[in-house]
Amino acid sequence: MTHVREGDLLWEPPPAAAAGSNMRRYMAWLERTRGVHCADYQALWEWSVGDVGRFWDSIREYYDVRLVRPATRPLGAAGMPGADWFPGAELNFAEHALRHAAASRPAILFRSERDRLVEIGWHDLVRDVAAVAAGLRARGVRAGDRVAAYLPNIPEAVVAFLACAAIGAVWSSCSPDFGVPSVLDRMRQISPRVLIAADGYQYAGKRLDRRAAVAELLAGLPSVEHAFLVPYLDRSGAATVAGAAPWAELCVPGEPLAFTAVPFDHPLWIVYSSGTTGLPKPIVHGHGGILLEHLKTAGLHFDLGPGDRFFWFTTTGWMMWNFLLAGLLVGGTILLYDGSPVWPEPNMLWQFAAETGMTFFGTGAAYLTACMKAGLRPAASHDLARLRGVGSTGSPLPPEGFQWVYDEVARDTWLVSFSGGTDLCTGFVGGCPLLPVRAGEIQCRCLGADVQAFDPQGRPLVDAVGELVITQPMPSMPIGFWGDADGRRYRESYFTTYPGVWRHGDWMKLTPAGGVVIYGRSDSTINRMGVRMGTAEIYRAVEAVPEVVDSLVVDLEGQGGASWMSLFVVLAADASLDEPLVARIKAGIRTACSPRHVPDEVVAVKAVPRTLSGKKLEVPVKKILLGAVPAEVASPDALANPAALAAFEAHHERLRAAGVIAG
């Protein structure tokens, strides 16, 4: 693979594609109808954050958002927290997601490890949503009631969510790979009236019966009045759980679909922080705010429209599942895949892309990096002629990952690196079809997102690493946390460091050209002798070594306050951590990062602990190495591989015995 450095130019949009993009059409419409002339994207972004009320009202009008009751103005109170968007307006998210019902193209394409490709048309989707909405209404479910789901990434999950949204009920989902304690930690906070669960699922060829887990959930959620079991593992419907009716009983066929108009900030869904420490935060988003944000991001920043087939590899427990539904808002086809991305073969998702005529392939950065490490060449093995975009999120994609996409997926594709969070259920830095792609850089700050890099005194930085903050309100910012009546927990989570400014908790650099580089979580930054560096930079250097599959770095305060930096590496099957390999790893860090960030030790482990959404557990591991009990700093049910923590607990004992840390 060609050697690449951060900032190297990899792609420029073809002039015809840029001219025909949704972003360019929006700019022309804005000048024609609002008298706002923007010569380029930077000027458009500056206008969007300089007059946020007018900007978001333009998105409402451009995408024909239907307000059953009009707003008195786009933005009432403008401070953070507490911005009041479109006061007085009423609408319904599901009405907009389903307004393409007359289209002849599919609404959903679904594939799993056991199921061949299934196509669901728009008419059929509307019919199924109407049936479930009627079933919920028949059981007394009303606007504001919570509906909990324990479902894989299957069409029934999309149908059930849209039915809830149609009647104003509040959706909240967990993937069935979540353990029961983890689900209860989330769902007990919101007291759901209804539980919809699957009997099980299949992953990597293994059938996983979850009926016992569903029974435990019912026992642990006394607020649930009605429960329904989706026959997914056993399609015959023979599998049962005491207290749960068959999914078919929830569906009332033949009923017309009616939408309940709700206030702009009426709760749409509740999503959760990772919950690695303490109870997960139950984050509430509103109908109107999510609708505007997802229309803007999917339509303008991903350039999606009715002809697109939009995919993101996700589960129902990650906010990217919620974001995937934005494909419906712009009239596209959404693609669902349930199962392992590498079973029965490593190229499984690329095969899915070819099979479906996928136009936009979204995944986590970790997956693209794994494909690169495995030597996959998707373009050589599959027909990806329709693929025009690749999306990456979840963690920073290193420059080598950018290069791999252009070398092995498609030379003429558009790589959209996308970063944001569950907190806003979107990315606030991402793609623009008018801008070039540079290695290791996110193309731009998104419209309406006044993202800045702040120094500790709250001063904006350019071409230097600082705290990622948002200085203007966005409509998809949380309404609040469920149960946080006085808003204290919400304010403490985002607004204490810089009063009135959202601090997200990431390190970022804004380049002079307007690009963005994300360096990982700011609370896990490595500060060695006054030189601060994001962990993503260190991982890039370490994982450039061919024998290293994965890594995790932690800087500890040892005896007497001295710094002790531990680097943990997962090695390829045929590699061993001998002295020459350690020397090459350290040399790579010294050259690519700084001599001060060369680790004091390099330790081989079998796995790096990660959350269910793929994030490395840097802070919890640091606490374990300093002596914390693993169960107190990282809920096992919130982790993809909880057994991985044992190695770090054992290493704490070695550090203590060696006198590195206090006993």
FENTAMO-V153066 format. One record per backbone hydrogen bond with DSSP energy under -1.0 kcal/mol. NH is the residue of the N-H (numbers start at 1). CO is the residue of the C=O. Records with the same first field share a line. If there is no record, write none. Layout:
# FENTAMO-V153066
NH = CO ; CO
This chain:
# FENTAMO-V153066
7 = 439
8 = 5
10 = 437
11 = 437
18 = 14
19 = 15
20 = 16
21 = 18
25 = 21
26 = 22
27 = 23
28 = 24
29 = 25
30 = 26
31 = 27
32 = 28
33 = 29
34 = 30
36 = 30
44 = 40
45 = 41
46 = 42
47 = 43
48 = 44
49 = 45
50 = 46
51 = 47
55 = 51
56 = 52
57 = 53
58 = 54
59 = 55
60 = 56
61 = 57
62 = 58
63 = 59
64 = 61
65 = 60
68 = 90
69 = 90
72 = 87
76 = 84
84 = 77
86 = 74
89 = 86
90 = 69
91 = 262
96 = 92
97 = 93
98 = 94
103 = 100
107 = 120
108 = 120
109 = 334
110 = 118
111 = 336
112 = 115
113 = 338
118 = 110
120 = 108
125 = 121
126 = 122
127 = 123
128 = 124
129 = 125
130 = 126
131 = 127
132 = 128
133 = 129
134 = 130
135 = 131
136 = 132
137 = 133
138 = 134
140 = 137
141 = 136
144 = 168
145 = 142
147 = 170
148 = 194
149 = 172
150 = 196
154 = 152
157 = 154
158 = 154
159 = 155
160 = 156
161 = 157
162 = 158
163 = 159
164 = 160
165 = 161
166 = 162
167 = 163
169 = 164
170 = 145
171 = 268
172 = 147
174 = 149
178 = 175
183 = 179
184 = 180
185 = 181
186 = 182
187 = 183
188 = 184
190 = 187
193 = 146
194 = 146
195 = 226
196 = 148
197 = 228
198 = 150
199 = 230
201 = 208
203 = 206
206 = 203
208 = 201
210 = 199
214 = 210
215 = 211
216 = 212
217 = 213
218 = 214
219 = 215
220 = 216
224 = 221
225 = 193
226 = 193
228 = 195
229 = 245
230 = 197
232 = 230
237 = 234
244 = 241
245 = 227
247 = 229
249 = 246
250 = 247
252 = 131
260 = 166
262 = 91
264 = 89
266 = 263
268 = 285
269 = 285
270 = 171
271 = 283
273 = 281
283 = 271 ; 281
284 = 480
285 = 269
287 = 266
288 = 264
290 = 286
291 = 287
292 = 288
293 = 289
294 = 290
295 = 291
296 = 292
297 = 293
298 = 294
299 = 295
300 = 296
301 = 296
302 = 297
304 = 298
308 = 305
310 = 333
311 = 360
313 = 362
318 = 315
321 = 318
323 = 319
324 = 320
326 = 323
327 = 324
328 = 325
330 = 326
331 = 328
332 = 327
333 = 308
334 = 107
335 = 310
336 = 109
338 = 111
348 = 345
351 = 347
352 = 348
353 = 349
354 = 350
355 = 351
356 = 352
358 = 353
359 = 309
360 = 309
361 = 389
362 = 311
363 = 391
365 = 393
368 = 364
369 = 365
370 = 366
371 = 367
372 = 368
373 = 369
374 = 370
375 = 372
376 = 371
379 = 408
380 = 377
381 = 377
382 = 378
384 = 382
387 = 384
388 = 359
389 = 359
390 = 414
391 = 361
392 = 416
393 = 363
401 = 398
402 = 398
403 = 399
404 = 400
405 = 401
406 = 402
407 = 403
408 = 404
409 = 405
410 = 405
413 = 410
414 = 388
416 = 390
418 = 392
419 = 429
421 = 426
425 = 421
426 = 421
428 = 419
429 = 419
430 = 444
435 = 432
437 = 11
439 = 8
441 = 438
442 = 516
444 = 430
446 = 428
449 = 446
451 = 449
452 = 469
454 = 467
455 = 459
458 = 455
461 = 453
463 = 510
466 = 508
467 = 454
468 = 506
469 = 452
470 = 502
471 = 450
477 = 474
479 = 284
482 = 282
484 = 481
485 = 483
487 = 484
491 = 487
492 = 488
493 = 489
494 = 490
495 = 491
501 = 498
502 = 470
503 = 494
504 = 468
507 = 520
508 = 466
509 = 517
511 = 515
514 = 511
516 = 442
517 = 509
519 = 507
522 = 505
524 = 521
526 = 533
528 = 531
531 = 528
533 = 526
536 = 519
537 = 534
539 = 535
540 = 536
541 = 537
542 = 538
543 = 539
545 = 542
548 = 545
549 = 570
550 = 570
552 = 568
554 = 566
556 = 564
558 = 562
559 = 660
561 = 558
562 = 559
564 = 556
566 = 554
567 = 601
568 = 552
569 = 603
570 = 550
572 = 547
575 = 572
578 = 576
582 = 578
583 = 579
584 = 580
585 = 581
586 = 582
587 = 583
588 = 584
589 = 585
590 = 586
591 = 587
592 = 588
593 = 589
597 = 594
598 = 595
600 = 565
601 = 565
603 = 567
605 = 569
611 = 615
612 = 638
614 = 611
617 = 609
618 = 616
621 = 617
622 = 618
623 = 619
624 = 620
625 = 621
626 = 622
627 = 624
628 = 623
632 = 629
633 = 630
634 = 630
638 = 635
639 = 636
640 = 610
644 = 641
645 = 642
646 = 643
649 = 645
650 = 646
651 = 647
652 = 648
653 = 649
654 = 650
655 = 651
656 = 652
657 = 653
658 = 654
659 = 656
660 = 655
